[in-house]
C-alpha cells in the first residue's frame, strides 16, 4: 500500500498564514504567550515550517506587528487621501481618532501588546519607528512636518484615553483641538 503524500506546508502563502495566525494568538493570549506551537497550530502548519521562515519567535511576533502597523498606516493614507481641503483633512483626522479603525476587534489590545513587546525587546523599535514615520507621512499630505508629529501624538493619546477611560472625549472636543494645533 502506498504511503500517503506528506502535505507541503511550505507554500508561498505559508509565511502570510503564520503572520496572520501570530496576530490572532497575540490578540487572544498576548505576545508573551505566543509560542511556535501555538502559532503553528493556529496557522495549520508544522513548527518546522515556521523555523524555515523565521529565526526565532520574536521575529514572528515582530512580523505580525509590522503587518498590523502597515494596515493602520494604509488606513491613514486611504482616509487622508480623500481630503478636499485643509478643513476636510481636519475632519478626517478626527474620524481617525473617533472612527471604527480602533474599534476593530482587538485592535487596541494589539497596539498595547506592541508597546509592551518593543519595550521589552528594544531591537524591534524599528516597528514603532516605521509605523510613526508612515503615519506622519500620511498626515503630511495636508500638514507640515511639525504639525503632523503633533497630530500623530494627539491621535495616539486620544485613542488610548478613549479606549481605557470611562469618560470618552467627544469628537467635537477632539476636532477643536485638531483645529487649534493645525
C-alpha positions as a printed NumPy array, in Angstrom:
array([[  0.   ,   0.   ,   0.   ],
       [  1.449,   3.407,  -0.975],
       [  2.269,   5.86 ,   1.785],
       [  0.129,   8.981,   1.969],
       [  1.822,  12.014,   0.484],
       [  3.061,  14.465,   3.013],
       [  1.251,  17.761,   2.684],
       [  3.556,  20.558,   1.592],
       [  3.082,  23.324,   4.142],
       [  5.894,  25.432,   2.711],
       [  3.788,  27.298,   0.186],
       [  4.297,  30.92 ,  -0.795],
       [  1.33 ,  31.715,   1.432],
       [  2.643,  29.865,   4.493],
       [  4.595,  32.888,   5.745],
       [  1.47 ,  35.061,   5.472],
       [ -0.566,  32.349,   7.252],
       [  1.959,  32.295,  10.069],
       [  1.891,  36.087,  10.45 ],
       [ -1.914,  36.225,  10.497],
       [ -2.018,  33.339,  12.983],
       [  0.513,  35.152,  15.17 ],
       [ -1.758,  38.217,  15.23 ],
       [ -4.682,  36.051,  16.347],
       [ -2.609,  34.375,  19.077],
       [ -1.269,  37.732,  20.296],
       [ -4.804,  39.155,  20.348],
       [ -6.123,  36.135,  22.272],
       [ -3.249,  35.407,  24.644],
       [ -0.707,  38.225,  24.453],
       [  2.693,  38.478,  22.805],
       [  4.364,  36.945,  25.853],
       [  2.315,  33.775,  25.358],
       [  2.976,  33.48 ,  21.643],
       [  4.931,  30.269,  21.061],
       [  5.952,  28.299,  17.997],
       [  3.475,  25.564,  18.886],
       [  0.524,  27.892,  19.491],
       [  1.11 ,  29.869,  16.317],
       [  1.793,  26.748,  14.244],
       [ -1.437,  25.174,  15.462],
       [ -3.374,  28.363,  14.703],
       [ -1.807,  28.612,  11.233],
       [ -2.23 ,  24.914,  10.472],
       [  1.461,  24.475,   9.682],
       [  4.257,  22.48 ,  11.269],
       [  6.643,  24.194,  13.679],
       [  9.378,  23.317,  11.183],
       [  7.679,  25.457,   8.55 ],
       [  7.83 ,  28.353,  10.962],
       [ 11.561,  27.913,  11.581],
       [ 12.066,  27.886,   7.813],
       [ 10.618,  31.417,   7.596],
       [ 11.668,  32.902,  10.957],
       [ 14.826,  32.517,  13.054],
       [ 13.005,  32.878,  16.381],
       [  9.641,  33.598,  17.961],
       [ 10.388,  37.307,  18.369],
       [ 10.833,  37.627,  14.608],
       [  7.385,  36.132,  14.116],
       [  5.857,  38.493,  16.662],
       [  7.648,  41.488,  15.104],
       [  6.429,  40.481,  11.627],
       [  2.886,  40.285,  12.978],
       [  3.182,  43.772,  14.446],
       [  4.605,  45.099,  11.175],
       [  1.543,  43.669,   9.401],
       [ -0.755,  45.36 ,  11.924],
       [  1.055,  48.713,  11.728],
       [  1.082,  48.611,   7.923],
       [ -2.672,  48.068,   7.925],
       [ -3.219,  51.066,  10.18 ],
       [ -0.86 ,  53.273,   8.162],
       [ -2.584,  52.2  ,   4.947],
       [ -5.892,  53.268,   6.501],
       [ -4.391,  56.683,   7.304],
       [ -3.322,  57.078,   3.675],
       [ -6.676,  55.933,   2.306],
       [ -8.646,  58.191,   4.595],
       [ -6.467,  61.305,   4.281],
       [ -6.169,  60.993,   0.504],
       [ -9.901,  61.768,   0.358],
       [ -9.451,  65.248,   1.868],
       [-10.754,  68.011,  -0.395],
       [ -9.101,  70.79 ,   1.593],
       [ -7.47 ,  71.528,   4.949],
       [-10.787,  71.723,   6.833],
       [-11.823,  68.362,   5.429],
       [ -8.405,  66.943,   6.395],
       [ -9.026,  68.136,   9.97 ],
       [-12.38 ,  66.326,   9.959],
       [-10.735,  63.178,   8.645],
       [ -8.114,  63.275,  11.407],
       [-10.962,  63.488,  13.932],
       [-12.506,  60.476,  12.189],
       [ -9.212,  58.594,  12.524],
       [ -9.357,  59.138,  16.27 ],
       [-13.071,  58.534,  16.776],
       [-13.841,  56.122,  13.946],
       [-14.029,  52.384,  13.548],
       [-10.311,  51.806,  12.934],
       [ -9.616,  51.437,  16.66 ],
       [-12.86 ,  49.663,  17.427],
       [-11.91 ,  46.731,  15.204],
       [-11.898,  43.548,  17.198],
       [ -8.838,  43.546,  19.401],
       [ -7.026,  46.361,  17.559],
       [ -6.225,  48.439,  20.652],
       [ -5.222,  45.308,  22.533],
       [ -2.737,  44.511,  19.759],
       [ -1.363,  48.044,  19.958],
       [ -0.851,  47.734,  23.714],
       [  0.876,  44.401,  23.122],
       [  3.141,  46.107,  20.569],
       [  4.138,  48.791,  23.096],
       [  4.995,  46.117,  25.649],
       [  6.863,  43.962,  23.122],
       [  9.024,  46.852,  21.9  ],
       [  9.645,  47.995,  25.484],
       [ 10.897,  44.522,  26.383],
       [ 12.776,  43.957,  23.118],
       [ 14.294,  47.293,  22.04 ],
       [ 15.922,  45.716,  18.975],
       [ 12.414,  45.791,  17.441],
       [ 11.935,  49.538,  17.95 ],
       [ 12.045,  49.826,  14.168],
       [  8.442,  48.537,  14.1  ],
       [  7.277,  51.608,  16.031],
       [  9.626,  53.971,  14.195],
       [  8.422,  52.798,  10.785],
       [  4.783,  52.978,  11.857],
       [  5.134,  56.522,  13.202],
       [  7.021,  57.616,  10.085],
       [  4.312,  56.26 ,   7.789],
       [  1.542,  57.793,   9.899],
       [  3.243,  61.19 ,   9.824],
       [  3.846,  60.815,   6.096],
       [  0.115,  60.387,   5.566],
       [ -0.61 ,  63.422,   7.751],
       [  1.972,  65.436,   5.797],
       [ -0.232,  65.22 ,   2.734],
       [ -2.095,  68.14 ,   4.372],
       [  0.026,  69.439,   7.255],
       [  3.677,  70.454,   7.74 ],
       [  6.078,  68.003,   9.43 ],
       [  5.892,  69.572,  12.909],
       [  2.086,  69.689,  12.833],
       [  1.957,  66.11 ,  11.562],
       [  4.089,  64.994,  14.515],
       [  1.774,  66.783,  16.949],
       [ -1.304,  65.293,  15.288],
       [  0.232,  61.822,  15.384],
       [  0.779,  62.176,  19.139],
       [ -2.765,  63.515,  19.535],
       [ -4.179,  60.553,  17.626],
       [ -2.216,  58.099,  19.727],
       [ -3.048,  59.803,  23.   ],
       [ -6.773,  60.16 ,  22.433],
       [ -7.205,  56.658,  21.077],
       [ -5.551,  55.287,  24.214],
       [ -7.526,  57.56 ,  26.54 ],
       [-10.814,  56.818,  24.818],
       [-10.089,  53.08 ,  24.824],
       [ -9.267,  52.922,  28.527],
       [-11.328,  55.662,  30.146],
       [-14.924,  55.557,  31.277],
       [-15.226,  59.156,  30.107],
       [-14.691,  59.382,  26.344],
       [-13.52 ,  62.682,  24.874],
       [-16.098,  63.792,  22.327],
       [-15.395,  64.097,  18.635],
       [-16.287,  67.804,  18.798],
       [-13.715,  68.412,  21.549],
       [-11.113,  66.431,  19.629],
       [-11.86 ,  68.358,  16.426],
       [-11.45 ,  71.618,  18.331],
       [ -8.002,  70.533,  19.486],
       [ -7.066,  69.438,  15.969],
       [ -8.061,  72.873,  14.658],
       [ -6.032,  74.566,  17.413],
       [ -2.95 ,  72.516,  16.541],
       [ -3.281,  72.995,  12.798]])
